[in-house]
C-alpha cells in the first residue's frame, strides 16, 4: 500500500529497510530466475534479465525479464521484501496466494487491464529460495512517471476527462463483485474462490508482535465487528511493540476515544453487507496510462493487499482527488505538487458524476450513493486512525472530531478527563501501561477498583469505587447494567437527512428518542440479539423526520 503510518519519510529506519531490500536483491540469482521463466514459457526462447530496470521499493523488488522473440515479450518477476510486508512466512504466503487469486478473478470477471500471472511460488521451497511471482509486464506509465521524465503536467491534466471516466468505471466494476464476508480472496483446489483471513498492511505489521493471533484476521460478517477487532489489534500490537515509540497511557486513551467515533460514521444500511472486492489502493501511483492514446488506462498494478471490504470503504473519492482537502501536515508529508492539487479541484466533481452514472447502471441505490459519497473521505480517515498508528499531531483526529462535535468541544480535553477517570486507570493497570507520574501519585493512597465495570448505574459518575466482595447475583446485575449503559453511550445512527441521533435503550429493549424536547419510545417487534442495532437504525431512519437533538 502507498500509505503506512509507521513509515513516513526518510527516517533512519526506512534507510535501513531500503538497504536491507537492496541486500536481498543482491542475493537473488538472476540467471536462475531467467532459466525458470524460460522453462515456464515453454517455447525455447532465451530469457534475459534487465538489471538496469530493476525497481526496489519498500515492499517489493521488481525485476524485468526480456524474451528474444518477434513480439519483444517482457515479463516481471515480483519478490516481496522479507521483513517489510511481514516477518512471518505463512502470512507472506497468504499475501501472495491472495494476490494471485484476486488478479485472476478480476481478469476473468471485469475488463480491468490486469497483468497475466504465469507462475508463482508462495514459499521459500524453490530454486531461488524465496517467494516470487512471474507475470506480464504491464504496459504504460503512471502520471507520476510522466512528471519525472519532464512532461508538462499542468498542460496534461487538461486532457484527462476520459481517464477519469475510465477510472470511475473500473471502480464501479469492482463494486459489482459482492461477497458475504470481509477478508482476502483465495482460490480453492477446484478453481473456485473463497473469502479467507484478511491480509492488510495493519494486521501484517502488528501480528509480528503478537505471534500471529489469527483471531484479528476474520473473515468478518459485520463492519462493526471488523472495526472493533482491528482497533483491538492495533492497541495490542502497539503495546507489544516496545522497540520503537513505546505505547503510552495517553496513546491508549486516544485510541479508545477514536473508537467512540465509529457509530457516527458507520452507515447502518451497509453494516452487514454488501462487501465488495477492492484494490484498496486504486490511486494514480498504481494506474498506468498510454499518454499518446488519450491517456487510456493500460494497466492496474500492485494488487498485493487487495481484499473484500465494506462497500463504505470502496465507494469513495480516491485520496489524490481530494488532496486539496487534506490536512496541511498530510499534504506536506506526501509532497503534494501543484498539478495534483489542480487535478483534485478540476476532476473531483467529474469523478463523482461518472462513478454515480456507472453505479446506477449496475442498479445501485440512489440514496445509498448520496450517503456514501458525502462521508467517503472522512470514513477513510477514520479507518486509517483505527487500523494504524494515530497521527502524531492529532490533525486527522481533529478533522473527524470537529465534524461530529463542532469546535466547542476539544478532544484533547476529553482525553485529559479520561486520564483521571476510574475506567482509564483500571484499563491502564490491566494492560500494564505506565501511568503518568501525577496520576500514580494521586492513586497512591487509594484503594484500587476490582474491575472496570461500574458497580451500579449510580456509580458511573462516582470518583473511584472501592473494592468489595459481591455475590453472584449482584455481579450479574452489574454486568447487565454495564451492558445497557454501554449501549446507551455508544449506539448512534445517522438519520435520513444526515443528522445523528443518540439512542437510549432500557432493559426492556425499548428505544427512547429525544425529539424537539419530547421523548418518544419505540418498541421494535423483532429485536434479535446481535442484530438489534441494525434493526433499530433502519426503524429510526424510515420513521423519524426532522432534526433530532
N, C-alpha and C positions, 0 to 999 in steps of 0.2 A: 504494500500500500504506500501511497505517497506521503501520508502524514502519520508519524509516530511520535508521541509527545516525549518519549524517552530519548529521542534523537532530534535535536532542534537546531543544530548548526555545526560549525567546525570545532567541536569540543575535543579535548584530549581523548575521550572515549571513542568518538567517531573516527578520529585519525587512527587510533589503534585498530578499530574494526576494518577500516579500509586497508591497512597494512596486512591484517590477517586475511582479508579477501584476496589480496594480491599474492600472498604466500600460498594460499590454497590453489590459486590459478596456476602458479608455477609448478605445482605438484601434479597437474593433470597431464597425462601422456597424450599429446595431440596427435601423434602418429597412430597410436592405438585407437583413438577416437575416430580418425579418418577411416581406418580399417573397418570398424564397426558400422559406420554409416554406409560404406560401400557394400558391405555384406547385407545390410538391411534393404538397400535399394535393389540388389539382385540383378543388375544389368551389366556388370563387369566394368563399368566406367570408374576411372580413378577419381578419388575424392581428396581434396587438398584443403587443409585448414588455413584460415586467413587471420593470423595472429594480430596483424596491424589494425584490424577492425574490432578486436575484442573489446567488449564493454564490461567493466567491473562496477557493479552497483552495490548498494548497501545490503541487498538480499540475494542477488543472483549474479552469476558470472555468465555472460553470453558470448559464445564462441561461434564464429561464422565459418561455414564449410562450402566449398565450391566443387561442383562436378564438371568434368570435361565432356560436355555434351552439346548438341546443337542449341538447346534451349537455355544454355548457361544457367543451369539449375543451382539454386542456393538453398542450403539448409541452415538451421540454427540449432546449436546444442545449448541447452539451458541447465546450468548447475546451481542448485541452491547453496548459498554460503553457510557452511556448518557453523552453528552457534549464533547466527543472526536471526533467521526465521525461528529456529528453536534449537535447543541443545539435545532434544530427545529424538532418537532415531525413529521410533514408532510414530511420533507426531509428524515428523518430517515426511515419513512415508505416506501418512494420511493426506498431507498437503498436496503431494504430487499426484496421488491416485484421484483425489477430488478434482484437481485442476484438469487432468486429462479427461475425466468423466464429464466435467462441465463443458469443456471446449467441444467435445464430440456431440454432446446433447444439443448445444447451441447451434452447431453446424448442421445438425440433422433437422432442426425444427424452426430455424429462422433464416433470414437472408443476411444476417450479420457476417461480415467477412472475418472469419476466424482462421488462423493458421492450422493447416492439417497436421495432426500428430502422427508420425510414422513409427516411433518406437520409444519406449521408456522403461526404466528400471528404477523402482522407488526404494531400493535397498542399497547397501554397500557391497552386496554379494555379487559382484560382476567384475569384468576385466579392468575397469577403471577404478574400482574400489570406492565408489561414491555414487549417490543417486544422480540421474540425469534424464533429460527428455530430448528427443530429436524431433524437430518439426520444420515445416516450411518457413522460410524467412518471409515475414510479412512485407509487402511492397508499400512504398510511400514513406513519408516523413511526418513528424508531428509539427504543429505550428511553432513549438519551441525550437525545433531543429532549423526551421526556416529563418527564425530570428538569428540563430547562431551563425548561419552562413551568409548573413548580410542582407537578407530580403527585407525590404521596407514594410514592416508590419502595419504601420499607420495607413498605408495605401491598401494593403492586402485585406484588412478587416472589412473594407467596404464591399468586398466580393464574397462574403461568407453566408449569405442568406440561405443558399442551397445546402451548405454544410450544416447549418443549424437545424434545418428541417429534417435532414437525414439523421442527424444525431438524435433528435426527438423521436423519430420513427423507430430507431433501434431500441431506445429505452422503452417505448410502448410495446415492442415485440417481446422483450423480456418480461414485461408486466403481464403478458398474456400466457405465461407459463406458470400456473398455480401449483402449489404443493400443500400437503396437510400439516407440515411442521416446519419450524425454523431450524436450520442446520446446514451441513455441507452435503453436496451431491456425490454419491458413489455409484459405481456400476457393479451389478451382481454378475456372477459367473455366466448366467444365461443371457447376458446382454441388457437386461432391464436395469432401471436405476432405482435407487432408494435414497431417502434422507437419513444421513448418519450424523455422527457427532461433529460439532461445529469447529472449523479451523479459522480463527480470526487472529488478527495481529495481537489483540489484547490477551486472549487466553493462551496463545502460544508463548507469549512473553512471560506471563505471570505463572503459568503452570510449571515452569522450570523451578520456581522457588517452592512449589507445593507438592513435589513428587507426583506430578500428573493431576490427581484429583479430577477424574473424568466427569464427576457429577456436575461440574460447571460447564460442560460442553453440550448438554442437551442430548438429543434434539428436544425442542420446546414446542408445546402446543398453544402457548399463550404469550403474547408480547410482554405482559406483566411479569410472568414467570421468568422470561428471558432477561428482562431488565434487572430484576432483583438478584438473580443468580450472577449476572455479570458484575453488578456492583459489589456483591459479596466476594467474588473472585478478586476484583481489584483491591479491595480492602485487605483480604487475607494475603494476597500476593505482595502488596506493598509492605505489609507488616513483616512478612518473612524475608524480604529482601533488605538485609542490613548493610549490604556492601556500599550502596550509593544512596544518598538522601534518605536517611532513616525515617521511618514513618512516625509521625508525632501525634500527640493528643489533638492538637488543632487540625491536623490533616484529617484525622478520623471524624471529628465533628463536622468539618466542611463536607466530607463525603456523605455523611448521613443527611446533612441539610440538602445536598443535591438530590438525594433520593426523594425527599418530600416534594420536589417539583414534578415528579413523574405523573401524578394524577392530573395536573394542569395541562400537560402536553399530550398525554395518551388519548388518542381518538377511540372512543368506545365501540364505534361501529366496525372497527377492523382489529380489535384486540385479540380475537380468536381466529383471525384469518380474513381474507386470503393472504397466504405467504407466497412470494414470487421469487424467481431466480434473478439475481442481480450481480452485475460485475463488481459492485461495491466501490470501485474507484474509476468509474466511467467518466473520466475527465480528459482534458486536452492532452496531457502527457502520454496517455495510452491510446490515443486515436491517431491513426496515420492517414494522410491525405495525398492526393495527386494534385499538386499545385497547377499543373498545366491542363488539367481537365476539370476546371471549375471547382477545385478543392473537394472533389468527390472522395468520400471515405473509402480507403482501400484496405484497411486492416484495423482490428481492435486487439490489443495485446495485453499481456500481464494479467492473466486470469488466475493467478496463484491462490488468492483468498476469496474468489467469487463464492457466493453462497445463496441459500434461500433465506430471505429476510422479510421482515414485516413490510406490508405494502406502504406503510407510512415512511419507511426508510428509503424505499426505491423511488417513489413518485415525488420528486422534489427537484428544484432547480440545482444543477451541478454547482459545485463550490466556486469554480472560477467565474461563473456567470453572475455571482453575487459578491465578488471580491470587493466591490466598491462599498459594500455594507459591512465588511469585516471590521473587527476592532483594529485600531491602529497598530497594536503590538503584533497581531497576526499578519497584517499586511507587510510589516517590516521583516518579520521572521521569514516569510515566504518570498521576499524580494519581488513584490508585485510591480510590474513595469507599467508605464503609461498606456501602452497599447492594450494591455489586459484590462485595465480599468475602463477604457473606452469600449472594448469588446463587451464587457458586462453591461454597461449602461445602454449600449446600442441594441444588443440582441436578447437581453433577458425577456422583454415583452414578447418578442417573436418566438423564442423558445417555448414559453408558456402557451402561446396560441397554437403552435404546431403540436406540442405534446397533447394538449386538450383535444385537438382535432383527431389525432391518431388514436387516442384512447377511446373517444366516443365512437369511433368506427369499430372498435372492438367491444362495444356495448358496456363501457364503464358508466357508473352512476354520476350524473352531473353534480349533484350536491356533494358527493364524496370528493370529487375532483376539486371543488371550490375549497373545501376544508383542508385537504392535504396540501394544496398549493399555497394556502395562506400561511401555514406554520412550518413548511418543509425545512427551511434553513434553521429555524430555532430548534426543531426536533433533531436535526443532525448535530447541532452543538451540544444538546443535552446528551445524546448518545456518546459523543466524544468525552464529555466530562464523566459520564458513568463508567465508561469502559477503559479509560486511560488516566494517566496522572492529571490531577487538577491543575489548571493553569496557574502559574506562579504568582502573577499579579492579580488574579481574580477577575480579569477583564471579561472573559467569556461568561462566568457565573453572574457578573454584574448585569450583562445584557438579558440573560434569562430571568434573573430575579426582578429587574425593573418591569419587564413585560407582565409579570404576574402581580407584583405588589406595588409597583409605582416607585417614584423616587423618595417617598417619605419614610420608607422602612429600609434600614440598612442591613444587609445580610451579615456584615462584619459584626454589628451589634448583636444580632441573633446568635451568632457563633459564640460571642463573648458570654452571653447569658447561658447558653448551653453548657459552657465550660464549668459553671458554678452549680449546675443542676445535679440532682442525685443520679438521674439516669446516666448522664455523661460520665461522671466519675466512676460509677459502677461498671460501665462498659469498658472504660479505660483499664480498670483493675482486672476485669475478666480477660481482656486481650493482652494484658501485660504491657500496656503502653505507658510511658513515663508521664506523670502529671507535672504541670508547671510547678515551680518551687512555691509560688504563693498559694496554690491550691493544696499542695502537700502540707504546708504549714497550717492552712485553715482546717484541713481534715484531721490533723494530728491528734486533737483531743476529743474527737467524736467517735461514737460507735459506728461501725460500718454496716450498711444495709446488707441483708442476706441475699436479696435478689433485686434485679432492676424493675420487676413488675410492681406496680403500685399495690399497697395493701388493701385499700378500698378506694372508691371513687373520690371520697372526701380528701384523701391524702395526696391526690395528684398535684396539688399546688403547695403541699407542705414542704418545709425545708429539707429534712432528711429523716425518713422513717427509721426507727431503731430496730435492731434485730430482736425478734421474738420467736417463740416456738408455737406455730399454729397447727391446728388439727387438719385432717384431710378435707373436711367439709369447707373450712374457711379457705384453704388453698384452692380448692376447686372453684369456689365462688369468686375468689380474687382473679383467677385465670379468666373466668367468664367476663368479669368487669373489665379486665385489661383488654380482652379481645374486642368488646364493643367500643371501648374508649378509643382503641387504635383505629377502628373503622370510622368513628366519628371524626377523628382528626385528619385522616388521610384520603378518604374516598371523595373525590371531587370530579365532576364531569362537565364537559363542555355542553352548553345549550345550543339549540339550532341556530341562534343568532350570533354565536361566537362568544357569549359570556360564560363564565364559570359559576357553578353553584355548589356551595358546601352542602353535603347530605348528612343528616344526623339519623342514625339508626338505633332504635332502642332494643331491649332484649326480646321483644315480641316480633322483631323483623319488620316493624313499620318504619316508614321513612318520613321524617319531618323536614319540610322545606319552608324556609322563611322567605315570604314573597310580599314586598311592599308593606313591611311591618306586621304582616299576619303570618301565622304558621299553618301550613297545610299538611295533612297527614295522608300518606299514600300507603296502601297495603297491597303489595304485589300478590297475585293469586298463586303464582308458582315461583317460589323462591328457593332455588336449588343450591345446596351447599357448593361453594367453589365457583358458582357462576352468578351469584346474586348481584354483584356489582354491575355486570354487563346488562342484566335484565332491568335493573334499576335505571341505569344510564339510558337505555332505549326508551323506557317508560317516561322518564322525565323529558327526554328530547322530543318525544312525539306529543306530549300533553301540555307542557308548560310553555307559555309565550311571554315575551317581555323580559325586562331585566330583573334578575333575582339578586337581591343584595345579601 
